[in-house]
Amino acid sequence: MATLGECSQTSTDTNAAKAEEEPAMNGNSTKLTNGDKTKPAAPLKPPPKAKSAISMEAAGTSGKTSYAELKKKAKEEKAARRAQEKQGKPQAVLPDLKAPRKVETLEEGGRRGSAGVLPALPVVKSNHKPTGSIQKGIPLRPAPPQTTTHTVQPKKDNKNVALFGHLYGQPRRTTIAAAGKDVHPAILALGLQMSNYIICGSNARCMATLTAFKRVIESYVTPPQNSLPRHLTSHLSPQIEYLVSCRPLSVSMGNAIRWLKLEINDVDPDTEESKAKADLCEGIDNFIRERITVADQVISNSAAEKIQDGDVILTYAKSSIVQQTLVEAYRKGIRFRVIIVDSRPLFEGKHLARALAELGLEVQYSLTHAIDHVMKDATKVFLGAHAMMSNGRLFSRIGTAIVAMMAKESDVPVIVCCESIKFTDKVALDSIVSNEVAPPDELIIQGDSTTALTGWRNSPNLQLLNLMYDVTPADYINMVVTEYGSLPPSSVPVVHRLSTNG
C-alpha cells in the first residue's frame, strides 16, 4: 500500500500535468474525459484575428500594397467614374495592369484547396451601395455567347376587306356541331338549308322560318312553375340564335319574328296550354296566307296589268314575285319576251330562265357584263326586293343597282314588286353600313384548279369580297307595286305604318 506522502506527491504531479495541458486547449488538439474513455477533439478554427493576419500577409505578398492604399485607390476610381458619368461620357474602367498582381491558375488553386489552405484576397471596404454594376478593377471571364435561336413566325395576312370589317362576324355555320341542346330538329335542318342556299329568297326563308317555329310550338311543353307566355318567348331565343349563326335574318324574317313574339305575349296565362298552342299555330298559318301568299297574288295580278303585247321585260337574277307576275301575264294571253340578266356566284337567273322556257315563254339569258347591250331592247324593267327602306331606297340582290341605273340612263321604267312584310323603318344611304358578307370562297369556280383565284388565301395582298346586297336610290325607281296598290317610293313609310298597325 502507498503511504500518505506518496499519495500527496501523486496528487501534486497530477495537478502539475493538468496545468501543463491547459495551454494546449487553445492549440490544435485537446482531450475530453468521458468516464474512463478519452476522445481527441476536432481541430478548432483559427480566431478572427489570426485570419485577418493571414489575409493581410497574403495581400502584402501578392500586391505589395497595404490596406489603406487599396482603400484610397478604390475611392479614386469611384471619384473618376462619377466624374465621367457627369460629363455624359461613360467609359469602361480597365484594371490596372501596371500593379503587380499574382494570378493563380486553376491547378495552383486546386493544389492549395486540396491542401486545406484557401487563397486570401484583399478586403476593400466601401460605403458605396451595390447597384448591380460590375465591380471595377477585377478581371472577369467573358460570358459565352448565347446560342438560343428564336423561330420567327410569319405574319398572317388579313383576308378581310378593311372597309367592310364591321360586317365580318363568326364564320357561317355549315354543320350542326356544337349546336345547343334546346334547338329543335326542324330549326337545325332549316339553318343548314339556308346556309347552303337550298332555301333562298326572302319570301321562301320567311315562310320556312314560320313553319319551323310552328313545329317548335307544337312540341313545346311548359315547365312547372312557369307560364306559357313568359317561357315560350325565352325558348325561341336559342332557335333564333342558331338561325342567325347560319345566315343573318332577312327583313321579312325579322318582322315575322316580332309579330310572333307579340302574339305569344298576348296569350292569356289562364288559357289551357293545348288551346294556346293551337291558337298560335293557327295564327302562323293565317299570317303566311295573308301577308305572303295572298299578297303575292294581289301584286302579281296588279303588276301583270303593266305588261302589254310586244313588251320586252328585263329582270335581274330571280325573284319569286316577279316570276309569278310573268307567269300570270302569260296565262292571260299577253305575248312578250323576257331578258334575264344574271351574275355570279349564285346564278339564280338560271332557275328562272329554265322555268319560263319550260312554260313556253321566249327567254334570253345574259350576264351583267352585257347589260348595256340588252338594255337597248328592253321596254320595262321588273325587279324584286329584299327590303324597301323608309327613305324609299331598294335593298336587293347585289347588281340590282347597276341594272336600275342603266335603265334610268336608257329611259326605261323600273317597277319594283314588293310585299309590305319587307318594308322597314330603317334608312339606308349606302351598302357599307348594313349588308351581308358571304364566304369569299363562293367566288371561286368549284372544280376548276386552273383559275387564277385558286389558292388565293396563300397569295399576299389578295382579298376577296362577296357582298350579298346593294342599295338602289329612289330616283332610279318609278313605281313600287304592293298589296296596298301601286305607289311611289316616297310612300313606303306610310304603307309600313298601315301594315304594322293594321
Residue pairs with C-beta under 8 A, 6 or more apart in sequence:
2 10
21 30
21 31
24 30
28 43
29 40
29 41
29 43
30 40
30 41
31 38
31 39
31 40
31 41
32 38
32 39
32 41
46 54
54 120
55 120
55 121
55 122
55 123
56 67
57 120
58 119
58 120
58 121
59 65
59 67
59 70
59 120
59 121
59 122
60 66
62 100
62 101
62 102
63 70
63 99
63 100
63 101
63 102
63 122
64 100
65 73
65 99
65 122
67 122
67 123
70 122
70 124
71 124
71 125
71 126
74 124
74 126
74 137
75 126
77 93
77 136
77 137
78 126
78 128
80 93
81 93
81 136
84 90
84 91
93 136
93 137
95 136
95 137
95 138
95 139
96 137
103 139
104 112
104 119
109 119
112 118
112 119
134 140
157 460
157 461
159 440
159 457
159 463
159 464
160 168
160 463
161 463
161 465
163 432
164 432
164 435
164 437
164 465
164 467
167 435
167 436
167 437
168 437
170 245
171 439
172 195
172 245
172 246
172 247
172 438
172 439
173 191
173 192
173 195
173 242
173 245
173 246
174 192
174 195
174 196
175 192
176 188
176 191
176 192
179 188
179 242
180 238
180 241
180 242
182 235
182 238
182 239
183 238
183 239
183 242
184 212
184 215
184 216
184 219
184 239
186 211
186 212
186 215
186 216
187 212
187 216
187 239
187 242
187 243
188 242
189 212
190 199
190 208
190 209
190 212
190 243
191 242
191 243
191 245
191 246
191 247
192 198
192 246
193 199
193 208
194 200
194 205
194 208
194 243
194 246
194 247
195 246
195 247
197 346
199 205
199 208
200 346
200 348
201 318
201 319
201 320
202 250
202 251
202 252
202 253
202 385
202 386
202 387
202 422
203 252
203 292
203 296
203 320
203 321
203 419
204 320
205 250
205 252
205 253
206 250
206 252
206 253
206 256
206 292
206 421
207 288
207 292
209 243
209 253
209 256
209 257
210 256
210 260
210 284
210 287
210 288
211 284
211 288
212 239
213 236
213 239
213 260
213 284
214 281
214 284
214 285
216 235
216 236
216 239
217 232
217 277
217 280
217 281
217 284
218 277
218 281
220 228
220 232
220 235
220 277
221 273
222 228
222 231
222 232
222 273
223 231
227 269
228 264
228 267
228 269
228 271
228 273
228 276
228 277
229 264
229 265
229 266
229 267
229 269
232 264
233 261
233 264
233 265
236 257
236 260
236 261
236 264
240 249
240 257
243 249
243 253
247 436
248 436
249 257
250 386
250 387
251 386
251 387
251 395
251 422
251 423
251 424
252 387
252 419
252 421
252 422
254 424
255 421
255 422
255 424
256 287
256 291
256 421
259 287
260 280
260 284
260 287
263 280
263 283
264 280
267 276
267 279
267 280
268 276
271 279
291 419
291 420
291 421
292 419
292 421
294 483
295 419
295 420
295 421
295 482
295 483
296 320
296 321
296 324
296 419
297 324
298 483
299 321
299 325
299 417
299 418
299 419
299 481
299 482
299 483
300 321
300 324
300 325
300 327
300 328
300 417
301 328
302 481
302 485
302 486
303 321
303 325
303 382
303 415
303 417
303 481
304 325
304 326
304 328
304 329
304 332
304 334
306 380
306 415
306 481
307 313
307 325
307 326
307 329
307 334
307 336
307 380
308 334
308 336
309 334
309 335
309 336
310 335
310 336
310 379
311 334
311 336
311 337
311 379
311 380
312 336
312 337
312 338
312 339
312 377
312 378
312 379
312 380
313 326
313 336
313 337
313 338
313 339
313 378
313 379
313 380
313 381
313 382
314 338
314 339
314 340
314 341
314 374
314 375
314 378
314 380
314 381
314 382
314 403
314 407
314 412
315 322
315 326
315 338
315 339
315 340
315 341
315 352
315 381
315 382
315 383
315 384
316 340
316 341
316 342
316 349
316 383
316 397
316 399
316 400
316 403
317 341
317 342
317 343
317 346
317 348
317 349
317 352
317 384
317 397
317 399
317 400
318 348
318 349
318 351
318 352
318 384
319 382
319 383
319 384
319 385
319 417
320 384
321 384
321 417
321 418
321 419
322 382
322 383
322 384
322 417
323 352
323 355
323 356
325 382
325 417
326 338
326 356
326 361
326 382
327 356
327 359
329 336
330 336
330 359
330 360
330 361
336 361
337 361
337 362
337 363
337 364
338 356
338 361
338 362
338 363
338 364
339 363
339 364
339 366
339 374
339 377
339 378
340 349
340 352
340 353
340 356
340 363
340 364
340 365
340 366
341 349
341 366
341 367
341 368
341 370
341 371
341 374
341 399
341 403
342 348
342 349
342 350
342 353
342 365
342 366
342 367
342 368
343 349
343 367
343 368
343 398
343 399
344 367
344 443
345 438
345 442
345 443
345 466
346 442
348 397
349 365
350 365
353 363
353 365
356 363
357 363
364 374
366 373
366 374
368 399
368 402
368 403
371 402
371 403
371 406
372 406
375 406
375 407
375 410
375 412
376 410
378 407
378 410
378 412
379 412
380 412
380 413
380 415
381 403
381 404
381 407
381 412
381 413
381 414
381 415
382 415
382 417
383 394
383 396
383 400
383 403
383 404
383 414
383 415
383 416
383 417
383 472
384 396
384 397
384 416
384 417
384 418
385 394
385 395
385 396
385 416
385 417
385 418
385 422
386 395
386 396
386 397
386 422
386 469
387 395
387 396
387 422
387 423
387 424
388 394
388 395
388 416
388 418
388 422
388 423
388 424
388 480
388 489
388 492
389 395
389 424
389 426
389 427
389 428
389 471
389 492
390 423
390 424
390 425
390 426
390 427
390 492
390 493
390 496
391 427
391 428
391 429
391 474
392 474
392 477
392 488
392 489
392 490
392 492
393 428
393 429
393 471
393 472
393 473
393 474
393 489
394 400
394 401
394 404
394 416
394 471
394 472
394 474
394 477
394 489
395 428
395 469
395 470
395 471
395 472
396 469
396 470
396 472
397 468
397 469
397 470
398 431
398 467
398 468
398 469
398 470
399 470
400 470
400 472
401 431
401 470
401 471
401 472
401 473
401 476
404 414
404 472
404 476
404 477
405 472
405 476
407 413
407 414
407 476
408 414
408 475
408 476
413 478
413 479
414 476
414 477
414 478
414 479
415 478
415 479
415 480
415 481
416 477
416 479
416 480
416 481
416 489
417 481
418 480
418 481
418 482
419 482
419 483
420 482
420 483
420 484
420 495
420 496
420 498
420 499
421 499
423 492
423 495
423 496
423 499
424 496
425 493
425 496
426 434
428 434
428 471
429 471
430 471
431 467
431 469
431 470
431 471
435 467
435 468
435 469
436 467
436 468
436 469
437 465
437 466
437 467
437 468
438 466
438 467
438 468
439 466
440 456
440 463
440 464
440 465
440 466
441 464
442 466
443 453
443 464
443 466
444 451
444 453
444 454
444 456
445 451
445 453
448 454
453 464
456 462
456 464
474 489
474 490
477 489
479 486
479 487
479 488
480 486
480 487
480 488
480 489
480 491
480 492
482 495
484 495
484 498
484 499
487 495
